[in-house]
Amino acid sequence: MPLFDHFHGPLGRRPWESFHGQWAGAIAADLNRRLPKQFVADAPMHLGLAMSADVAEYERSDENGSGDAESASGIGTAVAVMAETYAPPATKLSMPASFPVEVKVEVRDANANYNLLAVVELVSPSNKKEESEREQFAAKCLSYLGRGVGLVVIDIVTSRHWNLHNELVRIAKHDDKFLMPDDPWTYVTAYRPVSRKKKDLIDLWPWPLKVGEPLPAVPLALKSYGCVKLELEATYAEACARLRIPE
């Protein structure tokens, strides 16, 4: 199945979060079918807006008193309990921040305290929006790799024209030879942290992606356990079928 443009044309009117969530779920299900049972793949999704809603709810409760805590959702009650436990002093210092949507697949070892072995990151538009968001995403990826966690980054966002792999290389101050030529907007990159000949290295497999062309199979490195093949084509097709794309 060829890659579709989920951000322009008819598909651009459909929520991209739905597709990313379905694709992450399909990847996790495929890994759970093929990996040994000690490995568990999951697709937790974190919405940045949820955090801002919690903060707003807290501020309303704090300003209006306990009478506002009886909210219909029960959130206010939980906030009131938290405020009674500790009400921080007022501050005039609030730094700008962004809490982007996170769509990813995590592989953990159930036999070793569910240690994180690998992550598949599906880039969201908010990851590419501003310089600070791009740097934040790149820093998160470098943090995974610094802990020896295998990583695959999948970027099919056509609405924002940045290459986050190249951002990662620049932030890490690596040589330009590790950059993807021509800054492709859509791509997938696999990373494997290794120690080889007494050197700490990160093996790279970058693939530019193009709308209308098939997706590759890529290696997903599991920390201390080698690699497993990540079937992007099959899982992408499964996600499309679940959402009736195309019909």
LUMPAFI-550519 format. One line per 3 residues: number of its first residue (from 0); for each residue x, y, z of C-alpha. Coordinates in nm, 3 decimals, m for minus. Each point is the difference from the previous one (the first is absolute). Example, Ala and Ser with C-alpha at 12.3 -4.5 7.8 and 13.67 -1.06 7.14 Angstrom:
BEGIN
0) 1.230,m0.450,0.780 | 0.137,0.344,m0.066
//
This chain:
BEGIN
0) 0.000,0.000,0.000 | 0.141,0.346,m0.088 | 0.043,0.273,0.257
3) m0.290,0.248,0.000 | 0.009,0.370,0.087 | m0.192,0.018,0.328
6) 0.031,0.379,0.028 | m0.125,0.128,m0.336 | m0.286,m0.078,m0.234
9) m0.294,m0.219,0.110 | 0.201,m0.176,0.274 | 0.110,0.336,0.138
12) m0.356,0.054,0.127 | 0.022,m0.310,0.220 | 0.165,0.020,0.346
15) 0.364,m0.098,m0.038 | 0.000,m0.113,0.366 | m0.240,m0.280,m0.088
18) 0.227,m0.139,m0.268 | 0.318,0.034,0.204 | m0.169,m0.173,0.294
21) m0.123,m0.284,m0.221 | 0.342,m0.043,m0.161 | 0.176,m0.007,0.337
24) m0.251,m0.261,0.118 | 0.058,m0.209,m0.313 | 0.378,0.015,0.051
27) m0.035,m0.105,0.366 | m0.235,m0.287,m0.093 | 0.235,m0.123,m0.273
30) 0.298,0.005,0.237 | m0.196,m0.186,0.267 | m0.086,m0.272,m0.252
33) 0.364,m0.051,m0.098 | 0.212,0.075,0.306 | 0.068,m0.250,0.281
36) m0.255,0.027,0.280 | 0.245,0.164,0.236 | m0.017,0.311,m0.220
39) m0.308,0.220,0.015 | m0.080,0.270,m0.257 | m0.248,0.273,0.089
42) m0.116,0.321,m0.167 | m0.059,0.265,0.268 | m0.122,0.332,m0.141
45) 0.052,0.326,0.185 | m0.198,0.307,m0.100 | 0.167,0.329,0.082
48) m0.340,0.166,0.041 | m0.084,m0.229,0.291 | 0.276,0.157,0.207
51) m0.113,0.355,m0.075 | m0.358,m0.096,0.095 | 0.117,m0.130,0.338
54) 0.192,0.320,0.069 | m0.298,0.217,m0.093 | m0.225,m0.205,0.226
57) 0.244,0.040,0.287 | 0.018,0.377,m0.045 | m0.381,0.037,m0.007
60) m0.032,m0.204,0.319 | 0.273,0.201,0.171 | m0.156,0.334,m0.095
63) m0.362,m0.083,0.078 | 0.048,m0.204,0.314 | m0.122,m0.345,0.095
66) m0.354,0.071,m0.119 | 0.115,m0.041,m0.359 | 0.154,m0.338,0.069
69) m0.329,m0.188,m0.050 | 0.044,m0.025,m0.375 | m0.211,m0.237,m0.206
72) 0.304,m0.198,m0.114 | 0.146,m0.044,0.347 | 0.323,0.174,m0.107
75) m0.067,0.290,0.234 | m0.032,m0.232,0.300 | 0.336,m0.159,m0.077
78) 0.159,0.340,m0.039 | m0.148,0.117,0.331 | 0.157,m0.296,0.179
81) 0.334,0.077,m0.162 | m0.026,0.367,0.099 | m0.076,m0.092,0.362
84) 0.308,m0.222,0.005 | 0.226,0.283,m0.111 | m0.085,0.342,m0.138
87) 0.317,0.151,m0.150 | 0.071,0.371,0.049 | m0.090,0.236,m0.281
90) 0.269,0.054,m0.260 | 0.065,0.267,m0.258 | 0.226,m0.232,m0.199
93) m0.169,m0.223,m0.257 | 0.223,m0.106,m0.289 | m0.147,m0.053,m0.348
96) m0.040,m0.368,m0.082 | m0.166,m0.234,m0.244 | m0.150,m0.342,0.066
99) m0.025,m0.163,m0.344 | m0.208,m0.304,m0.083 | 0.206,m0.318,0.040
102) m0.083,m0.310,m0.205 | 0.242,m0.286,0.053 | 0.047,m0.372,0.049
105) 0.206,m0.129,0.292 | 0.155,m0.346,0.028 | 0.076,m0.114,0.355
108) 0.147,m0.312,0.162 | m0.257,m0.160,0.231 | 0.272,m0.218,0.155
111) 0.215,0.297,0.101 | m0.227,0.246,0.181 | m0.151,0.111,m0.331
114) 0.320,0.176,m0.097 | m0.034,0.207,m0.317 | 0.173,m0.171,m0.293
117) m0.118,0.190,m0.309 | m0.222,0.287,m0.109 | m0.176,0.078,m0.327
120) m0.083,0.372,m0.024 | m0.269,0.116,m0.244 | 0.069,0.367,m0.061
123) m0.294,0.235,0.057 | m0.046,0.344,m0.158 | 0.063,0.163,0.338
126) 0.344,m0.166,0.015 | 0.097,0.204,m0.309 | m0.185,0.325,0.073
129) 0.260,0.229,0.159 | 0.374,m0.015,0.058 | m0.052,m0.076,0.369
132) m0.230,m0.296,m0.079 | 0.246,m0.137,m0.255 | 0.287,0.028,0.245
135) m0.210,m0.159,0.273 | m0.082,m0.300,m0.221 | 0.363,m0.041,m0.107
138) 0.118,0.020,0.362 | m0.252,m0.269,0.100 | 0.129,m0.228,m0.274
141) 0.361,0.058,0.106 | m0.100,m0.084,0.357 | m0.136,m0.339,m0.114
144) 0.317,m0.073,m0.196 | 0.223,0.109,0.287 | m0.166,m0.270,0.212
147) 0.060,m0.264,m0.267 | m0.368,m0.017,m0.099 | m0.066,m0.087,m0.364
150) m0.196,0.260,m0.194 | m0.197,0.037,m0.323 | m0.139,0.341,m0.102
153) m0.282,0.004,m0.257 | m0.093,0.336,m0.150 | m0.286,0.018,m0.252
156) m0.095,0.359,0.089 | m0.022,0.191,m0.330 | m0.144,0.320,0.147
159) 0.325,0.115,0.165 | 0.327,m0.009,m0.188 | 0.269,m0.097,0.247
162) 0.220,m0.306,0.034 | 0.033,m0.095,0.367 | 0.280,m0.250,m0.063
165) 0.213,0.284,m0.133 | m0.101,0.207,0.303 | 0.123,m0.284,0.223
168) 0.335,m0.015,m0.183 | 0.050,0.375,0.036 | m0.092,0.006,0.369
171) 0.242,m0.287,0.064 | 0.264,0.196,m0.196 | 0.080,m0.292,m0.227
174) 0.163,0.024,m0.339 | m0.215,0.106,m0.297 | 0.058,m0.340,m0.162
177) m0.270,m0.137,0.234 | m0.265,0.241,m0.132 | m0.267,m0.121,m0.242
180) 0.064,0.172,m0.336 | m0.252,0.258,m0.120 | m0.183,0.015,0.336
183) m0.289,m0.233,m0.098 | m0.325,0.092,0.175 | m0.116,m0.361,0.032
186) 0.235,m0.279,0.098 | 0.067,m0.284,0.241 | 0.326,m0.042,0.189
189) 0.110,m0.296,0.210 | 0.266,0.038,0.272 | 0.193,m0.276,0.178
192) 0.229,0.090,0.292 | 0.296,m0.240,0.006 | 0.346,m0.041,0.148
195) 0.242,m0.117,m0.267 | 0.379,m0.026,0.028 | m0.010,0.185,0.331
198) m0.195,0.287,m0.155 | m0.355,0.113,0.074 | m0.184,0.044,m0.330
201) m0.347,0.046,m0.142 | m0.071,m0.191,m0.319 | m0.231,0.192,m0.237
204) m0.244,m0.114,m0.269 | m0.168,0.303,m0.161 | m0.269,m0.032,m0.270
207) m0.169,0.296,m0.171 | m0.373,m0.065,m0.048 | m0.213,0.123,m0.288
210) m0.376,0.022,m0.034 | m0.113,m0.263,m0.250 | 0.289,m0.238,0.070
213) 0.009,m0.310,0.227 | 0.146,0.003,0.348 | 0.318,m0.192,0.093
216) 0.059,m0.264,0.265 | 0.249,0.136,0.256 | 0.203,m0.140,0.291
219) m0.122,0.071,0.351 | 0.285,m0.052,0.246 | m0.092,m0.150,0.338
222) 0.244,0.099,0.270 | 0.233,m0.297,0.067 | m0.208,m0.234,m0.220
225) 0.086,0.078,m0.363 | m0.250,0.120,m0.263 | m0.348,m0.089,m0.118
228) m0.145,0.095,m0.338 | m0.260,0.277,0.017 | m0.255,m0.065,m0.274
231) m0.110,0.352,m0.088 | m0.180,m0.094,m0.322 | m0.222,m0.266,0.161
234) m0.082,0.204,0.310 | m0.070,0.312,m0.206 | m0.241,m0.199,m0.218
237) m0.169,m0.139,0.312 | m0.051,0.349,0.142 | m0.139,0.123,m0.331
240) m0.242,m0.294,m0.015 | m0.123,0.069,0.353 | m0.083,0.358,m0.097
243) m0.128,m0.087,m0.350 | 0.280,0.184,m0.179 | m0.041,0.023,m0.293
246) m0.358,m0.086,m0.095
//
